Amino acid sequence: MNRRQFIQCGIVTIVATGGFPMFSSLSQLETVARENLHDNVAGLEADYIDILYLASLAPSGHNAQPWTVKLMNDHHWMIGTDSNRWLPVIDPENREALISIGAFLENLVVAANSKGYHVEYQIIAKNSKDKDIVEINLYKVGLPDTSDVKNIELRRTLRNNLLTDDLSREDIAFMIGKNKDDFHYFPRNTKEEQYLSEGTILANKLQTYQDSAQEELAKWVRWSNKDIRQFGNGLTTETMEIEGVARWYVKNFYSKQSVLEQSFREATIKKITEQVTNGSGWLLLTSMDSSVLELIDIGRKLQRMWLGIRERQIAIHPMNQLIEDVAMRGKLSSALGIAGDSQLLLRVGYIKNYPNPVSPRMSLQTIIV
Ligand SMILES: Cc1cc2nc3c(=O)[nH]c(=O)nc-3n(C[C@H](O)[C@H](O)[C@H](O)COP(=O)(O)O)c2cc1C
């Protein structure tokens, strides 16, 4: 079913259902993203609950939230990962899982500092598949610093409506910060930008028609509010920015199977092609190598930058299919004339209206192991 057909079908169904079924299906329009996340965790002080909650607002591929937390005692924790929340098809080496855990760590440090805690940590994982990753100790050292945790709560991925205006020099300098060796910005209408845009469309075409990747995606799409409440993770119609009647329709009538249909694959490619024509350019994040240490570090740097850009009305849309494709990733450095391993590709641009976050999170009870 194509978009026009499903919108028409949606309208027919609205008219046809009438009465109670229609009423109950309308409840799907309610956004249920972040409920009860502050629930008590037995034996854990309020400060620590807040710190873990804020850490868990980090971004992650498919919103799989690969992190776990083992409480060795109240202020000594082990951040690890749950293999049920890895993405073995598109992320077989756990690159994206480790970048996401790096972003979680950055949130944790900012949140802890804001409450007057000093964080000492040690990366103990040697291999990207190790289950224990970062050992943490928190020490109360005094007064809270001035970090604004609102930035953690307001950060989000934005996929639509990025403007094509050039980023100001000042904003580019802000995004790159001290990471001149690792953050590479390619503005619109340069040959590098065109290479990345065309490459992203091609990589998306390849991935969308790779059944195993599409099946993995289907596993992480939460069409109904019931699924969002049950899992607290994954991609929702709200995060995919599907609006209006179309949102109501897919929430009520789409299933895992819909993601595998030809019409869904075609609509995806059409959307991606539209999205890459928007935005000011691409920001490519690289690192010296692909060790656990470097990937966690890139995740921290990504999140540090992401926390500061909302105030500048800059939106970020990670589009990592070009890097997920082994052959295409291998050619990136020489095509762009840069050194280092490519880890994450972000489409960036100004946005007029910055909506609040809508992606769900798992409860703390679920991530604490
Ligand atoms: C390592 C990594 C890779 C990602 N890759 C993509 C991607 O290829 N396409 C996309 O639309 N979003 C991508 N995202 C964004 C996530 O889908 C998003 O962070 C997640 O759904 C949670 O939403 P939030 O960032 O609004 O909290 C990626 C995020 C991370 C951290």
The ligand as an SDF file (V2000), in Angstrom:
LIG
                    3D

 31 33  0  0  0  0  0  0  0  0999 V2000
   25.4180    5.4220   17.0470 C   0  0  0  0  0  0  0  0  0  0  0  0
   24.0860    5.9270   16.5530 C   0  0  0  0  0  0  0  0  0  0  0  0
   23.6540    5.6500   15.2600 C   0  0  0  0  0  0  0  0  0  0  0  0
   22.4320    6.1470   14.8010 C   0  0  0  0  0  0  0  0  0  0  0  0
   22.0630    5.9220   13.5010 N   0  0  0  0  0  0  0  0  0  0  0  0
   20.9080    6.4560   13.0270 C   0  0  0  0  0  0  0  0  0  0  0  0
   20.5600    6.3050   11.6580 C   0  0  0  0  0  0  0  0  0  0  0  0
   21.3010    5.7290   10.8690 O   0  0  0  0  0  0  0  0  0  0  0  0
   19.3940    6.8560   11.2340 N   0  0  0  0  0  0  0  0  0  0  0  0
   18.5630    7.5390   12.0940 C   0  0  0  0  0  0  0  0  0  0  0  0
   17.5180    8.0280   11.6520 O   0  0  0  0  0  0  0  0  0  0  0  0
   18.8890    7.7200   13.3980 N   0  0  0  0  0  0  0  0  0  0  0  0
   20.0330    7.1900   13.8910 C   0  0  0  0  0  0  0  0  0  0  0  0
   20.3800    7.3750   15.1960 N   0  0  0  0  0  0  0  0  0  0  0  0
   19.4860    8.1490   16.1000 C   0  0  0  0  0  0  0  0  0  0  0  0
   18.6920    7.2040   16.9960 C   0  0  0  0  0  0  0  0  0  0  0  0
   17.6710    6.5660   16.2550 O   0  0  0  0  0  0  0  0  0  0  0  0
   18.1120    7.9900   18.1760 C   0  0  0  0  0  0  0  0  0  0  0  0
   19.1680    8.4260   18.9740 O   0  0  0  0  0  0  0  0  0  0  0  0
   17.1580    7.1620   19.0040 C   0  0  0  0  0  0  0  0  0  0  0  0
   16.0130    6.8280   18.2810 O   0  0  0  0  0  0  0  0  0  0  0  0
   16.7230    7.9100   20.2820 C   0  0  0  0  0  0  0  0  0  0  0  0
   16.1250    9.1250   19.9330 O   0  0  0  0  0  0  0  0  0  0  0  0
   16.6570   10.5160   20.5250 P   0  0  0  0  0  0  0  0  0  0  0  0
   18.0360   10.7310   19.9710 O   0  0  0  0  0  0  0  0  0  0  0  0
   15.6700   11.5290   20.0050 O   0  0  0  0  0  0  0  0  0  0  0  0
   16.6690   10.4020   21.9990 O   0  0  0  0  0  0  0  0  0  0  0  0
   21.6010    6.9090   15.6800 C   0  0  0  0  0  0  0  0  0  0  0  0
   22.0550    7.1850   16.9770 C   0  0  0  0  0  0  0  0  0  0  0  0
   23.2790    6.7180   17.4160 C   0  0  0  0  0  0  0  0  0  0  0  0
   23.7500    7.0430   18.7980 C   0  0  0  0  0  0  0  0  0  0  0  0
  1  2  1  0
  2  3  1  0
  2 30  2  0
  3  4  2  0
  4  5  1  0
  4 28  1  0
  5  6  2  0
  6  7  1  0
  6 13  1  0
  7  8  2  0
  7  9  1  0
  9 10  1  0
 10 11  2  0
 10 12  1  0
 12 13  2  0
 13 14  1  0
 14 15  1  0
 14 28  1  0
 15 16  1  0
 16 17  1  0
 16 18  1  0
 18 19  1  0
 18 20  1  0
 20 21  1  0
 20 22  1  0
 22 23  1  0
 23 24  1  0
 24 25  2  0
 24 26  1  0
 24 27  1  0
 28 29  2  0
 29 30  1  0
 30 31  1  0
M  END
$$$$
